[in-house]
């Protein structure tokens, strides 16, 4: 249950029948409604967030990025057959599906859909962007908590005192400097070796917020303005359910670390007790939250102004009361407010950047996924944390006399009606139920990339085969869906991701050999090498936007109203092939030592976040519904990691490894 400590402090309880409460004054509407209206999605909302100044570094390579390519139709058809055949339960099921694929390809209608995509690619900036934004995220109407959001658990900032206010100030100051660099165009272009990556989604990193739309589609808004140099603005801070606004500038410069620490100390001192959990409303399903958002906004001018302040804040800083002692406790707090959701009151789920600082000084991050994938936020967080370890970190000028000129934090206390209290209670119950059904487990394998590379393998392929073998054993070879690995397509203009389909004939043959054990060691190693090679080839193709899933998704989306949906798209094997029982992805930062992850994407599946960048260990975080065998799957991952290594260890050549930690 969501824990309440002491009586609820309602500072502004109002009657919903009051005319002055029901409708904000016209001047408030004029100032705020362009940002916080939620009845009509602006047609060009995606263009609103400004870019850095012209002729600066950050967007300097954007013009050189190629458009997202469109795979050839026949190639996608051939690869689709290959990926589905291995998942067929028997010959008759495969024959039925193959017939539908051949009909789709040979009837002319499939090629007609492809030609529509070709036209769309010629005539638009990005043939996939609108489809992907809407179907993947913005028209998704379930709660985004667990289902869309993701988190990072930060390495302990042991360089700094374990004071919550001190570490919050340091992280905030560092993040504001990163924001300043972006706005001034100083942020270096993200690179993948020698390839420049698209920086477009950085526009939606700071000063932005997702808006719950009343018409079944969300969008994002921004408070950023062209020409802003990053020295002005505000952040929102949450503590015990109470929200605060802190101006980030003093006399035209950013607040120093010391000034920020005093601000956070003031918030901690003035937020004792419990306040209405307004932020919990953001964790409800999107349609309910859209209605509650409108009701909250329209209750008063104060509420409208508060929502505008939250939407345009640079980011949110959550000052939690919890003091996690274990990595899994910290992960659950960052992921969904804790094992019982006790800190969900401090999370504004629609903000793309939320830094979480706990009572013992540990810290983490929660991200909103709709306008930005993980790689930009990994880079941003990594820079925020890495610079804090530097001896010459810029804390700002040390003149203590400036304390007298810093404005005090502003409480964002809402006018609360009984109807709003009822909505908060309903959102709390919904969150309690969802969180109670969720499991999270972690595994640290005591060997890492150094040993894997010495043996001669890609750490990513190696980790993926561990996952495949573990699941193969868990389900005794049965496959109710495929495995999704995310590949970044940011080498293209506005590129986001493509799917690497991991379940291949090569992977299954190797898993069978490991389970049956009759192939012999050398033959099994050869099968493993073939499976890893195939994974590497498929991953490279996906990174070049030559996978099949975005192409197939695009063809579905260019169907016209009234046209019959091709039979292939409802075929059981086709559907199973894109049911991601295992949703996997790898990111890395040496500063994320306390885990990272997201939720499973289907009720009978697992979310598997892994890191292969540490020299001496592999890290896995597994999420699932509580009804799923999460602990058993972790045990199978541990067993598989040891068995894979054992294939390449001659007796006496390598010292036995320590037992994995769960």
N, C-alpha and C positions, 0 to 999 in steps of 0.2 A: 504494500500500500504506500501511497505518497505520504510521507511522515509530516505531521504538523506539530511544531514545538510551541506550545502556549497559545493564547487566544489570538484570533485573527484581528489585525489592525486595519480597519476600513476607514480611511481618512476622509473620503468623500462619498457617502451613501446618499443617493438622490432618488426621488420618485420619478419613474419613467413617464408619468403623465404630465410632468411639468413642460409647458410649451417652450420655455427658455432652454430646457435641457434637450428636448427632442431635435432641435434644429440649430446647428452652429450659426453664428452671425455670418453675414455675406462676406465680410472681409476675411474671415478665417477660411471660408470655402474657397474664395478666390486665391488665397495664398497657398493652400494645401491640397486642393482637390486634384490638381494636375498630377500630383505625386501619389495621393492615397485614395483617389477614386478607384472603385473596383467593379464598376458595372460595364465598362466598355474598353476592351483592350485596344490600345493605340496600334494602328496598322504598321507603323515604322518604329516600334518600341526598341528594336534591337540596335538601331542606329544612334540612339540618344546618348549613350555613354561616350564621352569624348576620348580622343586619342591624345598621346603626348604631343608636344609642339613639333611642328615640321622641322626637318633638318637636325633632329636629335637622334640619339643612338637607338632607342628602344624599338621604334617602328621602322628603322632605316632599311631593313631587308624585306619588309612586307611586300613591296612591289615586285620583288624577284621570286616570290613563292608561286609555284604553279597552281592552277585550279585543281580541285579534287577530280581525279579521272573516273571514268566509268568503265568497269570491266567489260570485256567482250561477252556477248550473250552465250555463244556456244561454249566458251570456257567455263562460265558459271554453271551451265547445265551439266557439263562433264564433272566438275568438282562437286556439285550437289549429289550426283549419283554416287560418287566415290564416298562421300561423307555419310550418306544414308545407308548404303549397303551394309556397312559394318554394324549398324544398329538394328538391322532387321532381325526379327525373332525366328523367322524360318523362310524358306525359299518362296513360299506362296505370298507372304507379306511383301517380300522384296519385288516379286514379279508384278504385283498389283501397283505398287508405288512407281516402279520403273515405267509401267504403261502410262501412268498419269504424267510423269515427267516427259516422256516421248510425245504425248498428245499436246502438252503445253508448248513444247519446243517446235513440234511439227505442224500444228494447226494454223500457225501464223499469228495467233493472238499474243503469245508470249513475246514474239519479236515486235509486235505492235506496241506492247507496253515498253519494251526496251527502246524503241524508236522515240517514244514520248519522253523518256528520260534523256535521250540524246539531244532532243530539241530543248529540253529544260536546261541541260548543261550548257548548250550554246547561248541561251538567252538570259540566263541568270548568273549571278555571282557564284552561287554554290547550289548545286542541284539537290543536295541532301539536307541542308541546314534547317529549313522550316519544317520539313517532315520530322526530322530527328528531334528538334526542340519540342514539338508538340506531342508526338506520339510517345517519345521516350520519357518526357518529363512534365511538360506544362499542362497537358490534358489528363495526366494521371491524377485520379481523384481520391485515392486512398491517402492515409497519412504519409508524410515524407519522413517522419521519424522511423528509423530502422530500415524502411523500404528504399529510401533515396539518400539520406544523409550518410556521412562517413566521418571517421575520427582518426586522430593521431595522438599517441601518448609520448610526451617529450622526455628526453633524458633529464635526470635531476640536475638542476642548475646549482651544483655544489659550490661553484665559485662565489655565489651570493649567499647572504644570510637567509635562513629558511623562513623569514617573515613573509606572510602572504602579500602584504602591501608592497614590500620591497621588490619581490619577484614579479608581481603584477606590473609595477612601474617600469622595471627593466624591459620586460617583454613588450609592453605598450610603447615605450620610447623607441625600441628597436623596430617595431612594426610601423610606427609613424615615420621613421626614417626611410623604410622601404617604400612606403606610400609616397613620400616626398620625392624619392628618386624616380619612381614611375611617372609621377605627374610632371616632373621636369625633363623626362626623357633620358635619364641617366641609367636606368635599369638595363643591364646588358641583355642582348638577345639570347634567349634560351637556345642551346645547341644540343644536337645528338651527334657526337663526334664532330664531323666537319659540316653537318647539315643544319642550316638555320631552321628553327621551329616557329610556327605562327604564334604571335603574341596577342592576337585579337582578344582572347578571353580574359587577359589581364585587365581589360577595360571594366570588367564586372567583378573585380576583386574587392575594391574598396568603395565606400559611400553608396552601396547598392542594397537592394532588398527585393525579394520575390513578393508579389502581390497576389492574394487569393482571389481569383476572378469569379464573379457571380454567374457568368455565362458558360462555365465548364472549362475555361482555359485560363491559366495564370500567365503572368509576364513579370519582368523585372523592371524596376525603376532605379534611377540614379540621382543623387544630389550633386554629383561632380559637375563642374563647369569648365568649359574651355579656357585655357590660360591660367587655371588654378595652379599655384606653385607648391602646394602641399603644406603650406605654413598656417593654414586656417582650417576650421571645421570642428567636429566634435566626435566623441565616442559615447557609447551607451554602456553603463555598468549595471550589473544586476547582483543583488544580494538579498537572500531570504525572500525572493519574489518581488522585491522593491526595485524599481528601475530609476536610474540616474543619468543625467546628461552632464558631461564634462567637456568644456571648451578646451581645445588642445593647444591654443596659442596664448601668448602673453607678449604684448608689445611687438607684434609682428613676427615672432619666432615661436618654434615649438616649445612646449613645456619641457623643462629639464626632467631628468629621472627623479631628482629630489622633489621637485614640485609635483610630479605625478604621484609620488609616494604619499605626500601629504593629502592629495585629493582622495586617494584610495583609503587612507586612514580615516578621513572624514566620512566616507561612505560606510565603512565598517562600523564606525561609531554611531551613525544615525540610522542604521538598518537593523537594530535589534528587534527581536520578535518576529512575527509572521505577518505577511501582507497578502492581499488577494493575489492568487497565482495567475495574473493576466497572461504571462508568457505561455502557460500550459495550453491556452486556447490554440496556439500555433501548432500544437502536436496533434490536433484532431484531423479527421479527414478533410480534404480541401473544400468540399462544398459546404460542410458545416462551418468550417473556419471562415469561409467567405461571407456567410450570413452573419456570423458573430463579429467579424471585422467591421462590416457595415454598421451593425447595431452599436458597436463600441465607438466607432467614429462619429456616428450621428447623435450620440447621447449628449455631447457637449463640445464647445470650442476647445476646452482644455484637452479633451481626448483626441480631437483631430490634430491639435498641435503636437501632442505626445507621439502619436503614430507617425507624423511627419518627421519628428526628430529621430525616431527609431529607424525609419526607412532610409534616411539620408546620413546616418551615422557612419563614420569611417569603418568601424567594426564594433563588435560587442565584447566586453570583458566580463566574464562570469566569476564572481568571488564566492566560491562554494564553501559551505560549512563543513563538508566532508573532508576527511584526511585519509586517503586510501593508503593501505599498507602493502598491498600486493599489486602486481601488474594487472591481473584480471579485474580486481576491484576498480583500479583506475580506468581500465578500458571500458567497463560497464558505465562508469560515471560519465566518461566522455561520449560514449555511444548513445545512451538513452537516459542519462541522469541517475544511474546507479541501479543496483539489483532490484530495488523497489521504486525506482523513479523519483527518489527523494529530492534530487536537484534539478528535476525537469522544470521547476518553477523559475529557474534562472536562464533557460535556453529560449532564445527567439529563433525558432527553427528556420525562418525565412531568410536569415542573414547568411551570406556566403562565407563570412569569416567570424568565428567566435573563439576567442582565447579563454581557456578555462584554467583558473588558478585555485588550488585547493588550500585548505587551512594549514597544511603542513608544508606548503611551498611547492609541491609537485604541480605539474601543469600539463595541458594538452590543448587540443583543437577540435572543433566540430565544423564541418563544411556542408554547405548546401550545393547539390550536384547539378542543378538544372542548366546553369550557364557556364559551368567551368568544371573540367575534369580534374583528376588528381594531380597531374604533373605540374601545372602552374602553382598550385597551392603547396605542393611539396617543396618546390624551389623557393617560394616566398618564406615558408616556415623555416626551412633550412638556413636561409640567410639571416632571418630574425635571430635564430638561436646561435648560429656560428659566430656572428659578430659580437654577441654577448660574451663569448669566451676570449675575445681579443683584449689584450692589455690596453689598447688605445681606443676602446669603445667610446663613442661620442655621447657622454651623459649630458652635454650642454653646459653652459656657463655656471660657475659655482657660487655666484653672488646671492647670498641668502636674503638680501634685502628685497629681492624680487617676489618673495612669498607674499608680501603685503599687497601686490598689485594683481595677483592671480584671482580670478573669479572663483567663487565657491561652487561645488557641485549643485546642480539643480535637480530636485526630485521630480520624477515623471509620474506623479500620483494621478490615477484615473478617477473620474466620476463613475461610481459603481451603482448600477441598478440591481434590483432583485433578479431581474431577468439575466443580467450578466453573471451574477453569482451562480445562477442555475446552469448557465452555459459552462462556467469554470468547473462546476461539479461534474457535469456530463463529460467534459474533456478529460478530467482527472480519472474518472472511471474507465473511459476508453483506453487511456494510456496505461493505467494499472493492469488492465486485462491483457493488452498487447505485450507489455514488458514481462508479465508473469508467464507468458508462453515462450519466452526467448531464452536461449542458452548461448554462452560464449565460453570457449576454451582456448588455451594457448599452449604451444609446444616450442621448446628450444632444443634443436638438434646440435650435439657438440662437435660438429665439423662444418666447415663453411666453404666459401668460394676458393680459398687458396688450395685446399686439397682437391676439390673437384677439378679445378683447372690443371693441377699437376697430373691428374689422371687423364686429362685431355678432353673434357666435356664442357659444354655451356652450362653454367649454374642454373639458368632458367629452365632449360630442357630437363636437366637432372631433377629439379624440384617438381616439375610437372609430371615426370614419370613416377616420382614418389607418391604424388596425389592420385595418379591413375591406379597404381598398384594397391594403395590403401583402400580406395573405393571398390575396386574389383574384388578384393577379399571381403570387404564389409558386406557387399550385396551378392557374394558368391557368383560373380560374373554377370548378373542381371543388370541391364542398363535401361532405366526409365527415362533417360534423356542424355543430352550431350554435356560437354565441358566447354565453357566459355573462358577464354583468356583474352583480356583486353590488350589490343595493340594500338599504340598512338599513331595517328595519321597527321600529326601537327607539322609534318614537313610540307603540307599543302595549305593553301590559303583557307583559313577557317576550318581546317581539319580537326577532328576530335578523335574518334576511335573506330576500329574495325575489329571483328571477331576472329580469333584464331581457334579453329575447331580442333580440339586436342584428341578426341576419340577417333583414331585412325586404325587402319588395318594393322599397321606396324606396331602401334601401342598395344592393341588387343592381343596380338600374337605373343609379344613379350610378356604381358600380364599372365596369359594362359601358361606360358612356359614356367614362370615363377611359381604359379600355383600348383601345377601338375608335377613339375620337377623332373621330367624325363628327357629333357633336351641336352643335358650335359652343360657344364659350366661355360665352355668356350662358345657353344652354339647359343646359349642364353645371352652371353655378352654381345654376340653379334646381333641378336634381335634387339637388344637394348640400344646398341649403337644405331641401328636402322631407325628405331622409334625416335631417338633424340635428333637424328639427322632430319627426319621428316618434320618434327616439331619446329626445328630451326628454319627449315625452308618455308613452312607455312607462316611462321611468325614474320619472316622477312617480306613475304608476299602481302600479308595483312598490313604491315607498315607502309607498303607502297600502295595501299588502298585497293589491292587486288584480291581481297577476300570475297566471299559470296553473300554474306548476310546483309550488308547495307544495300547491295544491288537488288536482292530479292525483296527487301523491305521497300525500296524505292518503287519497284514494279507494282507492289500492292497499293502504294499510295497514289499512283497515277490512274488507277481505275476510275472511270467516270460514273456519276450517279446513274443507277439503273442498269449498269453493265453486270453481267453475271460474274461472280468471283470464280476464277479457275478452280476446278476440282482439286488440283494439286495442293492448293493452300490449306485445305481442310483434311488432307490425307493423314491418317493417324501416324504413320512413320515420319512424314514430313514435319508434323507438329512435334513429335517426340525429338526429332533431330535439332530443333531450336528451343527445346525446353531445357533450360540450363540448370540441371540438377547440381552441377558444380559450377559456381560462378567464381572465377579466380582472377587474380591480378597481382602483379609485383611492382612495388615502388621501393625506393631506398633513400634513406637519410641516416647518417651516423647519429643524428640527434633524436631519432625515433626508437629509443631502446625499450620503451614500455608499451609497444604494440601499436597496431593500426588495424582498421577493418571497416566493414559495412555489413549489411544484412543479406541473408540468403534471398534469392529472387523468386523461388517457388516454395510452397509449404513443405514439400518432401525433399528439399535440397539443402545444400551447405554453401555458405559464403567462405571462401578460403583466401585470405590475404597472406602473402608470404614475402619474405625479404631474403635475398641471396647475396647481399652486398657486404655482409660482415665477413672478415677473413676466417673466423674461427667458429661460426655457427650459422645455422639456418633457422629462421623464425617463421612460425605459422600461427595465425589466429583463425579459428573456425567458429562461425556463427550458424545457428539453426533454430528451428522451433524446438521447444523443450521435449516434444514427443519424439524427436529424432535422436538416434544414438550418438550424440556429440562426443561423449567421453570415449566410447568404443572407437569412433573414427579417429580421434587423436591417438589412441593406442595403436591403431593400424598404421597411421602416419609414422609413428615412432618405429614400429617394426619394419615398415617398408624402407625408411631411411637407412636403417642398419643393414637390411638385406641388400639394398642397392650397393652400398659401400663394400659389402663383403664380396661381391662379385669381382672386385678389382684389388683385393687384398690377399697377397700370398702369405701363408703361415709364417709368422715371425718377422715379416717385412715392416709392418706398421704396428705401433703400440695399440692395444685395445682402447677404445674410446669410452669416455664416461657415459653414464646413463642420461638419456634426454630428460629435460625438466618440463613438467607440465604445470 
